[in-house]
Amino acid sequence: MKRSFRAKLFIALPVLFILIGVAAIIFPLGGGDEVPATVQENPVRENLPQLDDFGIPESGLVVEEGIVQARQTLSHILSGLGLDHYEIHQIAEGMQDVFNPRRIRRGNNYFAYYSDDSIRNLSYFVYEISDLEYLAVDLSDTLQIRRGEREVTEISRSASGIINSSLWNTLIENGASPELAIHMSRVLAWSVDFYRIEAGDRFRVLYTEQYAGDRAVGISQIDAVYFMHRGREVEGFRFEADTLKGYYDIDGNNLRKVFLRAPLEFVRITSRYSHNRMHPVHGDRRPHLGTDYAAPRGTPILAVGDGVVTRAAYSGGNGNYVRIRHNSVYETQYLHMSRFASGIRAGTRVDQGDVIGYVGSTGVATGPHVCFRFWMNGQQVDHLRLEFPSGDPLPEEYMYDFREKAYSLKSRMEMIAFTERPS
């Protein structure tokens, strides 16, 4: 019967003490000829193999990279790498618990690791599920399959530009990721009208970008941003403490307003609020007391403010629509949805930015868009002409820490030239 670890330790300790006593008699402290001590490096530590981003030893292997082609399956790929039908079946069966082999996607990368000899045996196979996730198949001994994530590092970066056509194009022209435009639009959604950006508008931004190896895989946050829009300057600094998180100007005023300026992210206005618009379907002039935002079918529609859904229904020309009461003064309505978001019905409470439905063309519509209508004191108004109050300012107890951080970020931003490429 096997003894437990503790039992073995109990038996071994007295023996150890006896040996120590004997050693003390034979080699008394301070007695006899001193033998110089030598330090020996741990050979195991020195010879640990270097691993690549997927945790595979780099030495002794030849790596070949491939890209999944149209209509190519896992079986096609592995047979092309020299595996037979039995081996492919074993791999497909073994990966079922961690990844569905039918979800191999065109355009994704894969890597084949061969033993560095004339036989060219396939030792490892790696498929990149995404920029971060991968599937690793170890064929070097017994078959082992694991799903892992690449190590992510975060790097502080900066970018700036003077806009000629759009923020998106300016970022691309200046060598920055266009994803930065989406993050900037979210931070400045209450302060900058991204549907009316003009040539000459300019920006500076400090942000944190994530890398897997040497590949940029996403932007985790905006740290500070400056935007001059139509001659008006907006500046915001990220601050987080306890349960508080948001963007504030240098005086601690919240950049977040009571309402978003639009119910969609980064789309275009196709028709504005008007009392005398030519109707695109009926062909006559009539009031259009809303703002039309064109977007691809299925684009998420966002609640522009906190409130309670009063209607989520289908109604003739309006198609599928949602109406939200925000308080005793303001209401909003969103028309022509393809469908409602899960859980959206009369009585549902929503927060600003919650998805309430998806862009469509139900009712009387010439194409996919959302007609956004805004009520103030029971009257439909042009929301683009209104100035909404800000959210709660930064509490006084946080102002010292916030200003210390904000002034440091402000100094860094002011050193960035407007035509500078990302750094």
C-alpha positions in Angstrom: 0.0 0.0 0.0 1.4 3.4 -0.9 2.2 5.8 1.9 0.9 9.3 1.8 3.3 12.2 1.3 2.9 13.2 5.0 3.6 9.6 6.2 6.8 9.5 4.2 7.9 12.8 5.6 7.2 11.6 9.2 9.5 8.6 8.7 12.2 10.6 6.8 12.6 13.4 9.4 14.3 11.3 12.2 16.7 9.8 9.6 17.5 13.2 8.4 18.3 14.5 11.9 20.6 11.4 12.6 22.5 12.1 9.3 22.9 15.8 10.3 24.3 14.7 13.7 26.8 12.3 12.1 27.9 15.0 9.7 28.5 17.4 12.6 30.8 14.9 14.3 32.8 14.1 11.2 33.0 17.6 9.9 32.9 19.9 13.0 32.3 23.6 12.4 35.5 25.5 12.2 37.7 22.3 12.3 39.9 20.6 9.8 41.0 21.9 6.5 38.6 24.3 4.8 37.4 23.2 1.4 36.6 26.2 -0.8 33.0 26.5 -1.8 32.1 26.3 -5.4 28.9 27.6 -7.0 27.5 25.4 -9.8 25.0 26.8 -12.2 21.9 24.7 -12.6 22.4 23.0 -16.0 18.6 22.3 -16.3 17.8 26.0 -16.0 20.5 26.8 -18.6 19.2 24.3 -21.1 15.5 25.1 -20.8 14.2 25.4 -24.4 13.1 28.8 -25.7 9.3 28.8 -26.4 7.6 30.8 -29.1 4.3 32.7 -28.8 2.4 29.4 -28.9 4.5 27.7 -26.2 6.3 25.5 -28.7 10.1 24.9 -28.5 11.9 27.1 -31.1 15.0 25.0 -31.7 15.3 21.9 -33.9 12.1 22.6 -35.8 11.3 24.1 -39.2 8.2 26.3 -39.2 6.0 26.9 -42.3 3.1 29.3 -42.3 -0.1 29.0 -44.3 -3.4 30.8 -44.8 -6.8 28.9 -44.9 -8.2 29.2 -48.4 -11.8 29.3 -49.5 -13.7 26.0 -48.9 -10.6 24.5 -47.2 -11.3 22.3 -44.2 -9.1 21.0 -41.4 -8.9 17.7 -43.3 -7.7 19.4 -46.5 -5.0 21.3 -44.5 -3.7 18.4 -42.5 -3.6 16.0 -45.5 -1.6 18.6 -47.3 0.9 18.5 -44.4 1.5 14.8 -44.8 -1.0 13.2 -42.3 -3.1 10.2 -43.2 -6.8 9.8 -42.8 -6.5 7.9 -39.5 -4.3 10.6 -37.9 -6.6 13.4 -39.2 -9.6 11.6 -37.7 -7.8 11.2 -34.3 -7.0 15.0 -34.3 -10.6 16.0 -35.2 -12.0 13.8 -32.5 -9.5 15.0 -29.9 -10.3 18.6 -30.4 -14.1 18.4 -30.1 -14.0 19.5 -26.4 -12.0 22.6 -27.1 -12.8 23.7 -30.7 -15.2 22.7 -33.4 -13.1 21.8 -36.5 -15.9 23.0 -38.7 -15.2 26.5 -37.6 -12.0 26.8 -39.5 -12.2 30.2 -41.2 -10.9 31.4 -44.5 -8.1 33.9 -44.1 -6.9 32.7 -40.7 -3.3 31.6 -40.3 -1.9 28.2 -39.4 1.6 26.9 -38.7 3.2 23.6 -39.4 6.3 22.6 -37.3 8.5 19.9 -38.9 11.4 18.0 -37.3 14.6 19.5 -38.7 15.7 16.4 -40.7 15.2 14.8 -44.0 12.2 12.8 -42.9 10.1 16.1 -42.2 7.8 14.6 -39.7 5.0 17.0 -38.6 5.7 17.6 -34.9 3.2 20.4 -34.1 0.3 22.1 -35.8 -1.1 25.5 -34.7 -4.3 27.2 -36.0 -5.0 30.8 -35.1 -8.6 31.1 -34.0 -8.3 34.8 -33.6 -5.5 37.4 -33.0 -5.3 36.2 -29.4 -6.6 32.6 -29.3 -5.0 29.6 -30.9 -5.3 25.8 -31.1 -2.1 23.8 -30.7 -1.8 20.1 -31.7 1.2 18.3 -30.4 2.1 15.2 -32.5 5.7 14.8 -31.2 4.9 12.0 -28.8 1.3 11.1 -27.7 -1.4 13.3 -29.3 -2.1 16.4 -27.1 -4.5 19.2 -28.1 -4.9 22.5 -26.2 -6.5 25.8 -26.7 -4.5 28.8 -25.5 -4.2 32.6 -25.6 -1.2 34.5 -26.7 0.5 36.8 -24.1 -0.7 40.3 -24.5 1.4 43.4 -23.8 0.1 46.9 -23.6 2.0 49.9 -25.0 1.2 53.6 -24.5 1.0 55.4 -27.9 0.0 58.7 -29.3 -1.4 60.0 -32.6 -2.5 63.3 -34.0 -3.8 64.8 -37.3 -5.5 67.6 -39.2 -8.7 66.3 -40.8 -9.1 66.7 -44.6 -12.1 64.5 -45.2 -12.9 62.3 -42.2 -11.4 61.2 -38.9 -11.3 57.6 -40.2 -9.3 58.5 -43.4 -7.0 60.9 -41.5 -6.0 58.2 -39.0 -5.3 55.8 -41.9 -3.2 58.4 -43.8 -1.2 59.1 -40.6 -0.5 55.4 -40.0 -2.8 54.9 -37.0 -5.4 52.2 -36.6 -8.8 53.2 -37.8 -10.2 51.5 -34.7 -9.0 54.5 -32.9 -11.8 56.5 -34.5 -14.4 54.3 -32.9 -12.9 54.7 -29.5 -12.5 58.5 -29.9 -16.1 58.8 -31.0 -17.3 57.0 -27.9 -15.3 59.3 -25.6 -16.4 62.5 -27.4 -19.9 61.3 -28.4 -21.5 64.0 -26.3 -19.2 66.9 -27.2 -18.3 66.5 -30.9 -20.7 66.1 -33.8 -19.0 63.5 -35.8 -21.6 63.9 -38.6 -20.5 67.5 -39.2 -16.7 67.2 -39.0 -15.0 69.8 -41.2 -11.7 70.1 -43.0 -9.3 71.8 -40.6 -10.6 70.1 -37.4 -7.7 68.6 -35.5 -6.9 66.2 -32.8 -4.3 64.7 -30.4 -4.8 61.5 -28.5 -2.9 59.3 -26.0 -4.1 55.7 -26.0 -3.1 52.2 -24.9 -2.7 49.6 -27.6 -2.5 45.8 -27.1 0.1 43.6 -28.9 0.4 39.9 -29.2 4.0 39.4 -30.2 4.7 42.2 -32.7 1.1 42.3 -33.9 -1.3 45.0 -32.8 -4.6 43.3 -31.7 -6.7 46.1 -30.4 -6.9 49.3 -28.4 -7.8 48.9 -24.8 -8.5 52.5 -23.8 -8.1 56.2 -24.6 -6.0 57.9 -21.9 -6.4 61.5 -23.0 -7.8 63.3 -26.0 -7.9 66.8 -27.5 -10.3 67.7 -30.3 -10.8 71.1 -32.0 -14.2 70.9 -33.8 -15.4 73.9 -35.8 -13.2 76.2 -33.7 -14.3 74.8 -30.3 -11.8 72.9 -28.2 -12.7 69.8 -26.2 -10.3 68.0 -23.9 -10.8 64.9 -21.8 -8.8 62.8 -19.4 -9.6 59.2 -18.3 -9.9 58.8 -14.5 -10.7 55.7 -12.5 -11.0 55.3 -8.8 -13.0 52.9 -6.6 -16.3 52.5 -8.5 -15.9 55.7 -10.5 -14.8 55.6 -14.1 -15.1 58.2 -16.8 -13.7 61.1 -18.8 -13.5 64.6 -17.4 -12.1 68.0 -18.6 -9.3 69.6 -16.6 -11.8 71.1 -14.2 -13.4 67.8 -13.4 -16.6 68.4 -15.6 -18.0 65.2 -16.9 -17.7 64.7 -20.7 -20.7 62.4 -20.6 -23.9 64.3 -21.3 -27.5 63.3 -20.4 -28.0 62.2 -24.1 -25.9 60.8 -26.8 -25.9 63.0 -30.0 -26.9 60.0 -32.1 -28.4 56.5 -31.7 -25.7 54.9 -33.9 -21.9 54.8 -34.0 -20.1 56.3 -37.1 -22.8 56.5 -39.7 -24.1 59.3 -41.9 -27.1 61.6 -41.8 -29.2 61.2 -44.9 -32.1 63.5 -43.9 -32.4 66.2 -41.3 -35.2 67.6 -39.2 -37.3 69.8 -41.6 -40.8 71.2 -41.9 -40.8 71.1 -45.7 -39.0 68.0 -47.0 -39.6 66.2 -50.3 -40.7 62.7 -49.2 -38.6 60.0 -51.0 -41.5 57.6 -51.3 -44.7 59.7 -51.5 -43.1 62.3 -53.7 -44.7 65.3 -52.0 -43.5 67.9 -49.5 -44.3 67.3 -45.9 -42.7 67.8 -42.5 -40.0 65.4 -41.4 -39.7 65.9 -37.7 -36.8 63.5 -37.2 -33.2 62.8 -38.3 -32.4 59.8 -40.6 -29.2 57.9 -40.0 -28.2 55.4 -42.8 -26.3 52.3 -41.7 -26.0 48.7 -42.8 -28.9 46.4 -42.0 -28.3 44.8 -38.5 -26.3 47.7 -37.1 -27.0 48.0 -33.4 -29.3 51.0 -32.4 -28.5 52.5 -29.0 -30.7 54.2 -26.4 -29.4 57.8 -26.3 -30.2 58.1 -22.6 -31.4 56.4 -19.5 -35.2 55.7 -19.4 -38.1 53.3 -19.7 -39.4 51.8 -22.9 -43.1 52.8 -23.4 -43.6 51.1 -26.7 -41.9 48.4 -28.7 -44.3 47.5 -31.6 -45.0 47.5 -35.3 -47.0 50.4 -36.7 -47.6 51.0 -40.5 -45.2 53.5 -41.9 -43.0 53.5 -38.8 -42.3 49.7 -39.1 -40.8 48.2 -35.9 -40.2 51.1 -33.5 -39.2 51.7 -29.9 -40.2 54.7 -27.8 -38.5 55.6 -24.6 -39.5 58.1 -21.8 -36.4 59.5 -20.2 -38.1 61.8 -17.7 -41.0 64.2 -17.5 -39.5 66.4 -20.2 -37.8 64.2 -22.8 -38.8 61.2 -25.0 -37.1 59.6 -28.0 -38.3 57.3 -30.7 -36.4 54.9 -33.1 -38.2 53.8 -36.3 -37.8 51.2 -39.1 -35.9 48.5 -37.0 -35.4 45.1 -38.6 -36.0 43.6 -35.1 -35.9 44.5 -31.4 -33.1 43.6 -29.1 -33.6 40.8 -26.6 -35.7 41.8 -23.7 -36.9 45.1 -25.2 -40.6 45.6 -24.4 -42.9 48.1 -22.8 -41.7 48.6 -19.2 -38.1 47.7 -19.8 -35.6 50.0 -18.1 -32.6 50.9 -20.3 -29.3 52.7 -19.7 -27.6 55.1 -22.1 -25.8 53.1 -24.8 -27.9 49.9 -24.3 -28.7 48.2 -27.6 -32.5 48.4 -28.1 -32.8 47.1 -31.7 -31.2 46.8 -35.1 -31.2 48.9 -38.3 -33.7 47.8 -40.9 -36.2 49.1 -43.4 -39.5 48.0 -42.1 -42.5 50.3 -42.7 -42.2 53.0 -45.3 -38.5 53.2 -46.1 -36.3 53.3 -49.2 -33.4 51.5 -47.5 -31.9 50.5 -44.2 -31.8 53.4 -41.7 -33.1 54.6 -38.4 -35.4 57.6 -38.2 -34.7 59.2 -34.8 -37.3 61.5 -33.2 -36.9 63.6 -30.1 -39.6 65.1 -27.9 -39.2 67.9 -25.4 -42.2 68.8 -23.4 -44.5 66.9 -25.8 -43.2 68.7 -28.9 -40.9 67.1 -31.6 -37.7 69.2 -31.8 -34.4 69.1 -33.7 -32.1 67.4 -31.2 -28.9 68.5 -33.1 -29.6 72.1 -32.2 -29.9 71.4 -28.4 -27.2 71.7 -25.8 -27.7 69.0 -23.2 -26.4 69.2 -19.6 -23.4 67.2 -18.5 -23.5 64.2 -16.1 -22.3 64.4 -12.5 -18.9 66.2 -12.1 -16.0 64.5 -10.5 -16.5 64.4 -6.7 -14.2 66.9 -4.8 -12.4 64.1 -2.9 -10.9 62.8 -6.1 -9.9 66.2 -7.6 -6.3 66.3 -6.2 -5.4 62.8 -7.7 -7.3 63.6 -10.9 -5.5 67.0 -11.5 -2.1 65.4 -10.9 -2.8 62.8 -13.5 -4.6 65.1 -15.9 -1.8 67.8 -16.0 0.8 65.1 -16.7 -1.3 63.8 -19.6 -2.0 67.3 -20.8 1.8 68.1 -20.9 2.4 65.0 -22.9 -0.3 65.8 -25.4 0.8 69.3 -25.9 4.2 68.0 -27.1 2.6 66.1 -30.0 2.7 67.9 -33.4 -0.6 67.8 -35.3 1.0 66.1 -38.3 2.9 63.5 -36.2 2.6 59.8 -37.0 1.7 57.4 -34.2 4.6 56.8 -31.7 
